[in-house]
Amino acid sequence: MKTKFSAFLLAALLLAGTAWAQPTISPVVSDTANVLDASLIEGIADINRQTERELAISYRVITKHFLGGAQAISYARETRESYANPDQIILLVMVIGEERYAVSIGSAAQALISQDAMDSLLASAFRLPFLNRDYSGALAAFTAQLAGQMQNASGKVIDASMLYAGAALVPSPSADPLDGFFREPAQSMDHARRYQEETEEAQRGDRGLSIWQIALIGFVLFKIFGRNRRTGQKRGCGPLGWIFGTWGISKFFGWRK
């Protein structure tokens, strides 16, 4: 009897544990990866209620572990278009296992925030904490800035305080209702901005001459000017001297950074 009761109790505990670990699936936030704080999900639902009421714009978030080879932006676009009124939806997809994300914006929503502005918000507020696996922090910062952007564009008040209802962040009584929310993450924002600048610099690449190009130019110059055409004897410095000389001139004129 005791054995049967113990087995029943163990099964009940396992079922309860499974229930506690179930991901949140809602019309606003589909956290299938089970990585978001419950209080943040409630805050996003509150933001969505405000944007639907004030702006006729819906905000949706999906988290997934993997997309099975699909592109994040394609998945986000196709999923948004599967909703009712897709032109009025902003959909953020977070692919946790692949460290990717994408936002698809409906045409009506683009009147409030352009794709360029959205990319800027993602780079400044979302990317760094997301890559550091602070998924709730990344989503909270991004959503608050998105709410501020839509508020500025529309003139309608979007209160983002619910996003931090469960966090140790106290809103500031300043004129800007979003200012207080970013006092604690300010350092992360600074890191994100620096990351963006470094990324843009890396993407631009070295527009000057590469070291191989400099070496080739120096060798060609040696072949032309480094030998006496009549006697074939070397005059002046050798090939390495011409290469280093070319490199020095390129630094002087800014051909290499």
N, C-alpha and C positions, 0 to 999 in steps of 0.2 A: 504493500500500500504506500509505504513511504517512497519507494522507488518510483511508482507511478506519479505520485504528487510532485516529487522533485523534477521528473521529466516534464510534467505539465507546467511547473513554475518556470523552468528554464526556457521552454518554448514560448511562454508568455512574455518573458523578458526579451527574448530575441525578436519577437514580433513588435514589441514596444520600441526597441532600439531601431528596428527598421523603419518604423513609422516616424520616429524623431528625425531620422536621416533623410527623409523624403525631400526631394527638391521642391521649391516653390514654383507652382505653375498658376499664373493668373493672366487675365486679359492684358495687363500692363507689363508685368515682369515675368518672364519665363526663365527661371533660374535652374535650368536642367543640369548645369554643372555643380549646383549647390555650393556656390562660393560667396554669396552676398549675405550681409547682415539683414535680419528680419526688419529692424527699425529703418534701415535704408530703403528696403522695398516698400515699406509703408510711406516713406517720404516721397519716393518717386510716384507712387499712386496719387499722393496729394498734389504733386506738381502737375500730373496729367489731368486731374480734375479741374485745376485752375486753367490750364491751357485750353482744355476743351470748352470750358465755360466762357473764358474771356477772348480766346483767339480762334476757336473752332479748329485747333490743332491737337492731334493726339501724339503722345510720346510713348514709345515702346522700347523694351530692352529684352534681349535674348542672350543667355549664356549657354555655351555648348563646349563639350570637351574637344570634339573633333568634327570636321566637316567632310571627312572621307575623300579628300582631294579637291573639293570644290573651292573656288575662290571666295573669300569672305565678302567682297563687295557684290559679287554675283548672287550669293546666297541672300545677302541683306536686301538687294533690289527685288529679287524674285519673291521673297517672303513678304516684303512690304506690299507688293502688288497683289498678293493673295488676300490681303485684308479688305474689308469694306472701306470705301473712301480712301484709297491709297494715296491720293494727292495731298491729303491733309495729315499725313503721318510722317513722323521722324522716327526711324528705327535704328537703334544701335545694337550691333552684334558683337559679342565678345567670345572669341574662340580660345579657351584657356589652354588646352593641350598643345596648340600650335602657336601660341603667343601672337595671335593676329586679331584684328578688329576692323570694323567698317561701319560707316553710317550711310544710310540711304534716306534721302530727303524728298518728300513729295513736292510737286510743283507749287501747290498752294503754300506749303511751309517755306519754300525758297524765297517767298516775298518777305519773310522775316529774317532768314539767315541763309546766306549763299553758301555754296560748296567751299569756296575759299575761306570764308569765315569759320565754317565748321572744321576744316582742316587745321586752321590756326588754333582753335579751341582744343582739338585733340592733341596737337603737338605741345601746347603749353600746359594743359591741365591733366591730361589723361595718360599720355604715353609712358612717362617715367614711372609713376606708381603702378601702372598696369604691368610693365616689364619687371618691376620689383615685387610682383605678386600681391600688391595691396589692392585687390580688386574692388573692394567696397570704397576705399579711399579714392581710387581713380574715378569710379563712377559718381561718387558724391561731388567731387570737385568739378568734373565735367558737367554734370547736370545743373549744378548751381550757376556755372558760367553760362550755360545754354539758356537757363531761365533769365539771367541778367541780360543776355543778348536779345532775347525775344521781348523782354520788358522795355528795353531801350528802343527797339524798332517799332513797337506798337503803342507805347505810352500807357499800357495796361500794367497794373501791379501784379507781379508773380512772386509770392512769398515762398522763399526756399528754406525757411527755418526748420521745416519738418525733416529735411534731409539729414540734419544733425541732431535729431531728437534723442538718439541713444548714444551720442558721442560726447566727449568731454570738451566741447567747444561752446563758448558762451558768445552769443551775438553781441556786437558792439552797438551802443546807442548812437552811432554816427549817422550822418545823413544818408549814406549809401547803405541800403539794407543788406548788401552782399559783403560789405567790407569786413565785418566782424567774423564771417565764416572762414576767412582765409588768413586770420592772424596766426594760427598754429601751423597750417600747411605752407606758410610763406616761404620757408626754406626749400621745401620740395618744389614749389613753383619756380623759385630761382634756379634750382638745378634743372628743371624741365626746360626753362628758357635757354640756359647754357647748352643743354643737350641739343635743343633745336638748332641753335647757332652752329654748333660743331657738326651736326648732321648736314646742314645746308652747305657748310664749307666743304665737307667731305664729298657731297654730291656734286658740287661745282668742279671739284678735282683740281689738279695742277694744270692750269692753262698754259704754263710756260713749257720750256724744253725739258724733256726727260734726260736722265743721265746718259742713256744710250745715244740719244740724239746729239748731245754735247760731245760724247766720245767720238762719234762718227764725223762730226764737223771738224773736231780737232785733228783727227787722222787725215781727213781730206786736205785740210790746210797744210799739214806737214808734207803731204805728197806734192802739193803745188809749190809751196814756198820753202820747204825745209831742205831741199836738195838743189844743188847746182845742176841745171839742165844739161850743161855741156859736159861736165866731168862726172856727174852722178854722185859727187861727194856730199855728205851731210854738212849743212851749215846752220849755225845757231843751235838751238836745243833739239832734243829728240822728240819722238811722237808723244811721250807722256808730258813733256813740257808744253807742247801745243794743246793737248787735251786740257791740262790744268789751266792754261792760259785762257782757253775758250770758256771754261767753267767760271773763272774769275770775272771775265767780261760779262757773262750772262747774269751773274749775281749783281754786278754793278748796274746793268741796264734793266734789271727786274725781269729777265726772261725766266728765272726760276725763283720760287717763293721760299 
